[in-house]
Amino acid sequence: MKHNRIFLSVAMAAIMLVSLCAVSASTLSVSAAQGSSSTPTVVGAPVGSGAPGVCSVNGTGLDLFIRVGADNSLVWKESPDGTAWTASQTSLNGTLTAPPAANATPATSGMGVPASIYVFARGNNGALYERIISPTGAQQITQTDSSTYTLSGWTSLGGQLATNTGPSVCSWGPGRLDVFVQGTNGALYQKVWNGSTWSNWNNLGGKLTSAPGATSTGNQVGVFAAGTSGTIYYKHWNGAAWSGWANVGGTLLSGTSPAAYNWGPNGQLGWLVTGTDSNLYRNWIGSSSGYEGIPGALTSSPSATAKAPGVIDVFARGSTSTFAALYQISYNYNGSGGWGQWTALGGV
């Protein structure tokens, strides 16, 4: 059933508590930042709105889904080239109670089919909701041209998310979506879209103290979250089964959660966090050099997407005594070989 506002009441599914193994927390280990990373003059935006949902429909452009205003409604903003942002933004309504998540995946199994964009959010009754932006034809979706897409209403997917925690979503195949949330008991839950129907909620255990961050490469899925010790844990789907929880170290700024990224099929699978010193940090599975520090002054979790292998775009909020805004920073391993400058996004 579709809705213009998020307000349905959905009963919570029974869920079982599973605690992570107690492991002593470790602090972030910082290696030298690669490339031309520098401290921005100012980084940030109003505390509380959180990072936006972000995806790329074609490996070049970026689509942001941002919680704004006193009513915590959702707006959609687009950058066709991944750098310059449109002045306009499209309202998607809703009443969000945590930051949203977004993913673009082909509408069918056929190659070359324009991507649909799936947006997920926690409603004011604690349930998960979905809204879909679908292409109307062979042309790619363009936020500034409403003739290129159709917009569904908000649809409840049920469940109960922990207070102030949003979902994370990834896709490892055409039409496939995996959504992960922190349940009200702290456990990790998964819901799968197979191209035609949604699965029931799958309890993956654990005792999380943050929202999860998920990504996929090939048919591999990685999920990162803070555990009860305050350190970051990793859980992995290898295409056939889930691993246990592994401690990958590092502690988060209070109230934030990890963001995950990947560099394409069989590429680097990594995560980003806002550290306790409010700087951005990056690490990846298989790294032996610890966390890479990227100077900043962040007040929110990061959100991230890899437009292409070796290219990451990161968004975060923060605050200074004189200015607040949402900011973007990009990493280009194949081009510059490092991080760019923090850039403010106006109007959001």
Sequence and secondary structure as in RCSB ss.txt:
>XXXX:A:sequence
MKHNRIFLSVAMAAIMLVSLCAVSASTLSVSAAQGSSSTPTVVGAPVGSGAPGVCSVNGTGLDLFIRVGADNSLV
WKESPDGTAWTASQTSLNGTLTAPPAANATPATSGMGVPASIYVFARGNNGALYERIISPTGAQQITQTDSSTYT
LSGWTSLGGQLATNTGPSVCSWGPGRLDVFVQGTNGALYQKVWNGSTWSNWNNLGGKLTSAPGATSTGNQVGVFA
AGTSGTIYYKHWNGAAWSGWANVGGTLLSGTSPAAYNWGPNGQLGWLVTGTDSNLYRNWIGSSSGYEGIPGALTS
SPSATAKAPGVIDVFARGSTSTFAALYQISYNYNGSGGWGQWTALGGV
>XXXX:A:secstr
 EESS                        EE   BS    S     TTS   EEE SSSS EEEEEEETTTTEEE
EEEETTSSS  S  EEEE   SS  EEEEEESSSSTT  EEEEEEEE TTS EEEEEEEESSSS  BTTBGGGEE
E  EEEEE  B TT   EEE SSTT EEEEEEBTTS EEEEEE SS B   EE     SS  EEEEETTEEEEEE
E TTSEEEEEEE SS B   EEEEEE  TT   EEEE STT  EEEEEE TTS EEEEETT SS EEEE   B S
  EEEEEETTEEEEEEEB  SS   EEEEEEETTTTSEE   EEETT 
